[in-house]
Amino acid sequence: MKTRKGVHPLRDGATCIGRFAALAVAIAAGSAQAAPGLTVEAVSNRPDKLSGGDALIRIRVPAGVEAEQVQVTLNGADVTAAFGPAADGGGLVGLVEGLTEGYNLLLARADGAGATRLVLQSHPATGPVFAGPRQQPFVCETAEFRVYPGGGTLGAPLDANCSVARRVDYLYRTTAGQFRPYDPAVPPADLAMTTTLDGLTVPYVVRLETGTLNRAIYQTAVLDDPSRPGPSIRERDGAWNGRLVYNFGGGCRSGWYRQGSGTGGVLDHRELSRGFATASASLNVFGNNCDDLLAAETMMMVKERFIETYGRPRYTIGWGCSGGSYQQHQIGDNYPGLLDGIIPSCSFPEVGFGTAHTLADSRLLWHYYQTTDLPWTEEQLRAASGFGVFATIPNLDNGAARLDPVPRTDRASAEFDASVDPSLRYHPVDNPDGARATLYDHAVNTYGRDPQTGFARRPLDNVGVQYGLEALNAGQISKAQFLDLNEEIGGMDIDANFTAERMVADRRATRAAYRTGRMLSGGGGLAEMPILDYDQLYTDLQRGGDIHLKFHHFSTRERLLKANGHTDNHVMWSGGGNSVDDAAYPNRVAYIQDRALEAMDQWLANIANDPSGVPRAVKVVRNKPTDLQDGCWTRQATPQFIAETQRFGGPGTSTCNDLYPAFPSPRMVAGGPLASDVIKCQLKAIDPRDYRVDFTDAEFARLNRIFPSGVCNWEVAGVEQQPLMGTWLEYTHAGQYRSDPPRPTQR
């Protein structure tokens, strides 16, 4: 039988039909009668999100049917030989290769028991899958990527998608704590041993895989003595404990539009020594990429590749600080199933709002302070900002560079590193079509483009925000300062130039932010996920005013409470490192991190061992270890834990807040919510009762001139504020997205 190019014959008994005709038959209601108990499952990923032309498939065989009776075809071609007994005894498992891009039909049958079909959709290994059109330009950095410490680089890329050939290296850890190349033919005298969480003592030898997926460089690592069989999709040698830790790198600075020359790290002694496998990719480092959609898509593809090599992990734990916390929160909420439990540290809910609003306000406050003719002390401006120390204001002004696409000499701007050639970068005069390194242009697939400028729509607003309101009411700043600040603070235009006018959010982008999860909801996958939030860095009173402020942890918790009515799946630990404690007790944070990983592992193990049929959200809460509680860690070499419910507050409000007080953001001082979830506030008429000072008639008239449309009404939802539209959204063009379409199921 001859077929058109790209169309494969499918044989069902004596009938031979085209692939898409067969697909229509397969997904039509009642198209085939499934054999009782004979099921087909895509193990490596969701069947509609596969990549790279392969998929790990499990077939469960009913009682009374011999495994040898099962026959499997892919698009009509026999692939039965790919299957063998699963390592856990649960039927057959096989890596099916040769999927074509688009839809494929997998057919499993057993003599006398009918047939079961599963539709598989495959995407290119270079992406995209769901994150939408890929950003351009994109700079390859395989030649700069060092495979392991002391090793060589990956060399030049093979194509325009920055691809390299997949490679495997074996390393061992020395008794001195270093990783070196391992040759099983010449056993090293300094080979360390390690004992896993399962109590097995094994040689500390690691299989390190490196390759490219979704234009990212990925790595996976697992304990694996090459002289012994496994781990593989069918064999387990016992060294790997069956769990996976996905490491997310930090940042959201230093350059985008690049592949990146490092991952979040996989040669992690804490994880590998206990038997965990590790995985990470260069586009899961927010210093290389600050788009959570691209990060989610990359993580999905890397995990798929891991499963196709070793089988499905018992559970997957997210780990990462700062930019790593952004990714865990948004991947966990918006693409549930990729992570089973998360340990975000140096935590923020997301970069686009909880962080970006604080950065923008700090830049405006700092600019005002430098240009006003009205006298201000540093303490007065600090009070108006809400921060614990004045130095936070100029520090966050520097961080606001991620909102600014223009190269400048007077302030931090244009988030590019040296890998992105200057000829590729935006300049309003010299290169108006160049790449714009802003959070908003980076997320253009969500927000869409402004038809007037061609730039990404911007959900950034400060209309009606009364900067310094609570400082005024507390008597920390004068009426004259309050009025002058709000009259002169202004805003920033699309190129981050200071303007007398305040910033007005694009309504379409604002709506999209809420609907798609760019503004973290907490009501998606996080509603049924174990979360252990640890403030690895305590900086409200340290580090010269660092961006990692404690209120962000509480913002996430507040959103979980609003979305789900409780925070029983959210544990918060305080007691992160700082410039004082780090110098005095260099191993203190590592000690707490060890406890965090062990606690999350126990929590997830309890859930995995719960055979009941109750919803996962119920399992998560009832299987939380009894000794895993909110609290803080004392400041000593071996810190002690103080069990105490964590609540937002300054010194004097609790034992933990005496040790690690939290301070508000500028928007909170303006009356905004702790959740930091209002992009654009609804306005109300100015009410004299909101002020603990008496304005003169002239001052009140001035206040009305400053806010002619009214001031923020923080008691109601923000403009366009609405629930998440769903999870597993797909992005087709800039600003166009859709909920997860119904997936073809097996028939």
N, C-alpha and C positions, 0 to 999 in steps of 0.2 A: 504494500500500500504506500503510495506517495503522499507526502504531507507538505504543506507550505512551510517555509522557513520559520522556525520558532514555535511550530505546533507539533506536539508529539502524539503518537497514537496511544490510546488507552485500550487495553484488552479486558473486557468484562465478559467471561465465558467466550462465546463465539462472536461477540459484537466488538467492533473496533470503531471508536469515535474520536473526534478531535478533542483536544484538551479542554477547551473552554466549554464545549458542549457537555463534556463529562462533568465539568465543574458545576454547570447549571443543574445537571441531574443530581449531583452529590449534595448540593445545599438546598434543593427543593424539598418542601415538606413531604415526608413519607417516601423519599426517593429510594431508600434501601432499608432493609430490616437488619438492625445490628444483632449480632449473635449475643445471647444473654451472657453477660459477664465479660465478653471480649471487648476490651477498650484500647484505644490508641491515644497517647498523650505526647505532646511536644514538651520535652523536659528542659531543653536548653534555654527556651524563651517562649513567649506567647507565640502562637502559631502564625499570627499576622505581622510579627515584628522581627522575623528571622533575618539574618544577614550573612553574607559570605558564601551562600550556596550550599549550606549543610545544616543539619539539625539533629540533635540527640532525641531519639524517639523511644518511648517505653510502650510495650504491649503487654497488657495483663490478660492472662489466659485463664478461662474458667475451669472449674473442676470438671474432670472427665475428658478434657481435651489435652492431648500431648503437645508439648511445645514444638516438637518436630513436625507437627501437622500444619503449623502456621506458615503461610506464604505471604510475602509482602511485595508490592510493586509501587514504584514511583513513576507517575506519568506513563504507566504501561510497562516500564522496564523492571525486571525482577531484581530486588535488592535484599532478598531473604538472607543472603550470605553475610550481610552486615550485622545480623542480630545474633545475640548469644545470651546466656543466663545473666540476669542482673546480679550485682555484688550482694544486694540485700535479699536476694531470693524472690523478689517481687516481679516475676515474669521475665520477659525478654527486653533487652535494651540494645540499641544499635545506633551508630552514627551514620545517618543517611546523607550521602553526598550527591552532588550533581543536580541540585535544585536550580531551576532557571529563575531569572529575575521576574518577579510577578507571581502569579498563582500556580500552584502545583497540587497534584492530587496523590495522596498516599492511600493505598488500599491494602488492608490486612484481612486475610480470610483463613478459616480453619475448616478442614473437610467436615462436611455435615453440620457446620455451625454458622453458615452465612458469612457475610463480609461487613467490615466496618471501614468507613472512609474518613479521612481528615484532610482538610484544605490547609495548605502551607503557603504563606506568602513570603518570598525572599527579596531582600534589598541588597544593594551593593555593599561590600565590605568597607568602602570608602564613604558610605552614607550618602544622603541623609535617610533616616527612617521616619521620624515623626517631628523633628525639630524645625523643619522647613528649609528654605533656600540657604545654602552655605555662605558664610561671610567671605567677602573678598575685599582687599587682597589677603593672601594667606602665605606666610613665610615658612618654608621647610627648615627644620633644624636637626635633622638626623645626623648630620656631620658633627654637631656639637654635643649630641647625646652620648654620655659615657655609660656603658652598659652596667658596669659595677665598679666600685672603687679600685683604682689602679688598672682597670681594663681599658680596652680601646673604645672607639666610637662606632656608631652604626654606619658611618660613611655617607656618601651622597645618596639622595633618594632615587628611586627607580622610575618615578613618574611625577606628573604635576600634582598628584594627590599626596605627595610626601611619603609614599609607600616604601617599605623595605622588606626583605625576605625575613620570614620568621626564623628565629634562632633559639637554641636551648644551650645554656651553660650550667655546669655543675660547680657549685662553690662549697667550701666548708668553712666553718668557723673555727678559728684557732683558739687554743687555751688562753691566749692573750686578748681575745675578743675582736679579732679581725676576720673579714671574709676574704678568702683566697681561692683561686681556681683549684678544682679537685680532680685528681686523676686516680681512678680506682685501681689502676695497675701499679701505682706507687703510693701505697697508703702513707699519709703524712704522720710524722711522729707527734705533731702538736694538734691532732684532731680532737676537738672538744666533744663531749657527750652532753645530751640534754634529756630531761625527763618531762614528758608531755603531761597535760592535764589528766589524761587517762591513765597515768602511772607507768607508761612505757618508757624505758631508757634506751635511746637510740643514738647512733652517730649523728653529729650535727652537720649533715650534708643537705644542701638545698638545691632543688631544681629551679632554675631561673629561666623563664621564658620571656622573650622580648619580641615585639612585632608592632605592626601598625593597624589600627582600626579607626574608622571615622576621621581619618587624617591625624589622629593622635598616636603618639608612641605609648604603648601599654607594656606593663610587666606583670607577671604573676610569679609567686614563689611558694614553694611547699617543701617540707622535709621529705627527702626521697633519696634513699641509698640506691644508686643505680645497679648494684649487684643483686638487688632483690626485686621481685615483680611488684608492680603497682607503685603508687596509686594510679588507677585508670578508671575508665567507665565501668569496668567489670571486676576489678580487683582492688582491695585495700590492704596495704601492708601494715597498717596500724600506726605508722609514724604520724601521718596526717590525722588530726582529731575529728575530721569531718566538718569543721566550721571554717568560715571565710571571713576575714576582716578586709573591708575595702577602705583604703586610706585616701583621704581627700586633702589636697594641699591648700595652703592659705593664700592670702593676698587679696587681690582685686586692684592691684597697682602694677606698675612696671612694664606694661606693654601687652596689647592684644593683637589680633590679626596675625598670630604666630602659632606654630606647632608647639613650641616649648622644648627646652632641653633638659627637663627633669620631671619626675612624677611626684606623687605624694609620698613615695617611699614604700618599698616592699621588703627590703632587707632589715626588717624591724625585729630586734632581738626579743622584745617583750612578747611579741605575737608568735614569731616562729619557734622560739624555745619552748613554748607551751603547746606546740603542735598545730596552731592555727595556720591556714594558708592565707596569703596576702595578695592583694591586687591593687593596681592604681594605673592612672594614665596621665599624660601630660596635659590633656584638656580637662582633667579634674584637679588642676592646680589653678586657682583663680588669679594668680599672678600672670598666667598665660592666657586665661580665658575667664571672663566674668559673666558669662551667659549661662544661667542655670539650666536652660533647655538643652543646650549643647552638652553641658556636663551630664545631665540625666541620660541623654541618648548615648554618650560615650560610655558611661558606666554600664548601661544595659548591654551594649555590644561586647564589652570586655568580660562581663560576667557570663554572657553566653559562650564566649570562647573558653573561659575557664571550665564551664560545665561540660562542654564538648570534649575536654581533655580528661577531667577527673570525675565527672558525674556531679549531680546536684548536691550542694552542701546542705548540711542539716539546717543551718541558718546562716544569714549574712549580717554582720555587724558593721555599721558605719562608724568611722573614726576620723576626727579632724578638728582643727582649731581655726577660728576666725573665718576666712573664706571657706574652710572645710566645714564649718557649722552652717553657713548659708546653704551649701550643697546638700548636706544631710537633711535639713529641715524641708527644703523644697522638693528634693527627690522623694523623700519619705511621704510627703503630703500629696504631691501631684502625680507620682508614678509608683503607687503602692505595689509591693511585692518584690521590688528590687532589693530593698533593705528590710530586715526583720526587726532590728533594734538599732538605736543610734546612741552615740556618745559624743554629742557636740560640746566643744569647749571654746573658751574665748568667744562666747556665743552672741549671735545676732539672729533675728528672725529671717531677714533677707537683706540684700544690699540696696535694693532700689528705693526703699522707703524708710524703714527703721533707721538705716544708716544714712541714706542720701539726704533726707530732710535735716538731720542733725548736722551733716557736713555743710549743706547749703546755708542753714541758719548761722553756723559758726563763721562762714566766710562773710556773710553780710554783717554780722556783729563786729568782726575784726576790721572790716572796711569802714564801718561807721566810726569805730573807736579811733581810727587813724585819721579821719577827715572831719570830725565834728569840732566845732568851736566851743562847745559846752564842756566844762571840766568834768571829768570822770576819774575816779580812782580805779585801780585794778580790782579791788574788792567789790566795788559797785557793779562793774561790768560782769564780774564772776557771778554775782547774785542774780543779775538779769539773765544770764545764760543758764543758771541752775547747776553748773558743773561743780565738782569738788574743789578744783584748783583753777586758777586763772589761765595757766599754761595750756589747758585743754583747748581754749579758743584758737590761738594761733596754730596749734598742732592740727586741729581739725580743719582749719583754713587750708593747710597744706594737703590734707586728705581730700578736700573738695576738688582736687585736680581731676578726679574721675568724672566730673560733671562738665569739664572745660575742654573743648576740642582744639583750642588755638594755642600754638606755641608762644610763650611769653617769657619775658625776662624779669618782670616785676613780681611774679608769684608762680607757685607751682601750677603746672598745666600740662595738657596734651600727654596722656598716659601711653607713651611709646617707649620701648627700649631700643637699643642700638640695632637689633636684628631687623627692625622695620625701617627700610631705607627712607630718608627724608622725602624723596621724590614721590612716595606713596601716601604721604600724610596730608591731611586737610590743612589748608590755609585760606582764609576768606578772600584773599586777593591773589596770592601766588598759585594756589592749587585748590580752587573751590570744589572740585570733584573728588578730592582725596579722601582717604579713610578718616572718619571722625571717631576718636577714642573717647566716647562717653557711654555711660550706662544705658542711655536711651537708644543711641544708634546701635549699640551692641545687641539690644533686644528688639530690633526693628521688626522681626518676624511676629512679635506679639503686638506691638504698638502701631505698626504701619507707618506710612510716610505722609508728611504734610505736603499737600499738593502744591503749595506755594513755594516751599524751599527745597523739597526733595529729601529733607532730613527726617529723622525719626520724630514722631509725635512725642511730646514731653509731658508726663504726668507730674508736674512740679508746681506747687502753688503756695502762696503765703498771703493771699487776699484775706483781710479780716483778722489776721493773727495779731494779737496785742502783746508784742514782745515785752517781757519784764513785768507782766501784770501782777504776779504773786509777789515779786520783789517790791513793787510799789505798795501793795496792800500790807506787806510786812514792815514797811518803813525803811527798807534797805536802799531805795533810790527815791529821788524827789519827783514831784509832779512835773517839774520842768524837764528832768531827764527822761521820764516816761514819754512825755509828749514829743520831745525832740527825737528820741530814738525811733518812735513809730512814724514820725513825719519824714525822717531822713533815711531810714534803712533801705527802702526801695526793694529792688530785686535784681535778677540777672536775665539777660536775653538768651536766645537759643545758642549763642556763641559764648555765653557766660560773661559777657560784658556787663558791668554794673549799670543799672538804669534807675531813674527816679521812680518809675512805676513798679508796682509789685508784680510778681510772677503769676500767670494765669495758666492753670493746667488744661491741657487738651482733654475735652470731655470723652472723646472716643478712646484715647489711651487710658484715661482714668477708669472707664468702664472695663476695658480689657484687663487692666491690672488686677481688679477684683475677681473677674470671672475666670481668669486663667491661672491664678495662683502666683502671679508675679508678686503680688502682695500676699504673703503667707496667710492662708486661711486657718489651718489647724484642724479643719473639719473634714479633710480628705483622709489620706492614709495615716496621718498622725493620730487620728482618733482611736486607732486600734494598734498602736505601736509602743513598745517600751522605750522610754526616753530617759537617759541619765545625763543631765546638763551639769557640767562642771566648769566653773570659771577659772580655767587654768592660769589666766592672767588677771590679777586684781590691780586695776590701774586708776581707779577714781581719785586716789590720793598719791599715786606713784607714777614713775616713768615719765615725768615731765608733761603729764596731761595726755595720756594715750587714748586712742579711739575705742579701745575695748572697755566700754563702760558697763557697769553692772546693771543699769536699768534695762538693757537689751534682753537680758535673761528673763526678767519679769514681763517684758512685752510679749515674748513668746508664750509664757504661761498664761497671761491674760487672754490671749487670742484662743488658746486651747479651752479655757473656761467659757468664753463667749460662744464658741462653736459647739461644744460638747456638754456643757453644764457641769463639768468636773475636770480635775487635773490629776486624777488618781493614777494615771499612767506616766506621770511626769515627776521625776525625782530631781531635786536641785541641790548640788553641793557648792558651798562657798569655801574659799580658802586658797585661791590661786597664788601663783608666785608673783613677786614684785622685785624691784631693784634691791630692797633691803633683805628680804628673805632669801632671794636667789643667791646672794653673796654669802650669807651666813649658813644656809642649809641647801647646798646645791642638789641634793638628791631628794628633797622633800616632795617636789611635784611628781617625780617619777614614782615615788612610793604611792601617792594618791592615785595616779594613773593605773598602776597595777591593780589597786583595789577596785577601780571602776571597771576595768576589763573583766575581772573575775566576777564582779557583781552582775554585770550584764549577761555574761555567759550563764550564770546560774539562773537568772530570770528567764532567759530564752529556753534553757534546758527544761525548766519547770513547765513552760508552755508546751514545748514539744512532747512532753511526757503526759500531757493531759488528754485522755482519750474521749472526753465528753463532747457532745455535739453542740455546746453552747456557742454563741457568737464569739469571734476572736476577741473583740473588745472586752468581753466579760472574762475570757481566759487570761488576758493580759493583766487585768487588775487583780484577780484572785490568785494568780501565780507569782505575784511579786514577792520576793523573799522577805520574810518578816523582819529581818535585820537591815533591809535596804530602806533607808528613810532620808527625808530632808535633813540637812544639817550643814555644819561647817567644820573645817579642820583647823586645829590650833597651829600657832607659829612655833614649831620646834623641829628638830632634825627628824624625829619620828613623830609625826603629828598625831594628836588624839582627836577623836571625832566627837562633836557635840550634836546630839540629835535635837533638832529644833525646826519647826516649820518655817520655811524661808518666806519672808514677806518684805516688800519694798519699804525701805525706811532708812533714816540716818542714824547717827549715834544716839544712844539712849532709848531706842525702840525695841531692842532685843539683845541677847548676848552675842549672837552672830553679827548683828548690825553694829555693835560696838567694835568688833574686830574688823569687819569689812562693810562699812556703811555704803549705801547706794545714794546717788544724787540724781536729780531730774535732768531732762533735756530742755533746751530752749522752748520747745512747743509745750512741754508739760508746765513750765513756768507761765506760759501764756494761757494755761487752763486746759490744754489738750489731754487726752486719755493716756494712761500708762500703756495701753495696748499699742500705741503709736500706729494706728491703723486708719487714720483719716488723711486722705490725700488732699482733698479740697473740702473745707468746712462749709456747712450751711451757715447763712448769715442771719443775724437778728438785729433789731434796733438797739442802739446803745442804751443801757439801763444804769442810771446813777447808783442803784443798789448794789451793783457788782464791784463798787470801789469803796475802800475803807478810808478814803480821803474825800474832802469836800472841794470840788472844782468850783472856781469862780465862773460867772456867766461867760466871761471871755475864754477861759480855759475849756469849758464845756463846748462852746462854739467851735473852738479849735479842734477838739477831739472829734466833733462831727465832720469837720472838713477833712481830717486825716482819714476817717472811715466813712465816706459818703454813702456807701451801700450797706453799712452795718458792720458788726464784728462777729467773730466766730461763735456759733452756738454749739458748744461741745456736748450738749445734752442730747443731741439727735444724731442720727447717722450722717456720714459725710455725703457729699454729692456723688451719685452713682455707686455708692457703697452697697454691695449685694453679695450673696453667697457665691461660693465657688460653683461654676456650672457643671463640673464633673472632673474626673481624673482621666489620665491617659489621653489628653487632648493631642490632636494632630494639627500641624501648621502647614498650610499649603502655599501661601504667598504672604508677603509682608502685610500684617494686619488681618489676615484671614485664618481662622482656626475653627475647628469643629470638635465636638465631643467624640469620644471613642465610638466608632461605628460598630454595630453588632457584628461579632466575629462568627464566621461559619463554624459550626460545631460538627463533631463527628456524627455520621448517620449510619 
